Amino acid sequence: MTTQATATQPGPVNDLELYEIPDAMRLLKLSRTVIYEQLRTGRLRSVCQGRRRLIPPSAIRDYITLLESEAPARPAAGDGNEASN
């Protein structure tokens, strides 16, 4: 049995397509305002086709990598940094 991506559940990032803003919103689970803010600041890349702004799959992957690199490191469980009672 195969499943198909629907408008509410986009499939995995595919290198052969460009995503419209609503698609990027669903993939990244961000609001339209946040998407445009990330575009404005250069943290998320896009291309223009006529009047349409499109997000390449590589830009989505790069943005996720950026977020992961900015995330604080979490101590591993059992490393002795837990508070003792």
QUIWODA-V445982 format. One record per helix or strand of 3 or more residues. SS is the DSSP state (helix for helix, strand for strand). FROM is the first residue (numbers start at 1). TO is the last residue. If there is no record, write none. Layout:
# QUIWODA-V445982
ss: [SS,SS]
from: [FROM,FROM]
to: [TO,TO]
This chain:
# QUIWODA-V445982
ss: [strand,helix,helix,strand,strand,helix]
from: [18,21,32,47,52,57]
to: [20,28,41,49,56,70]
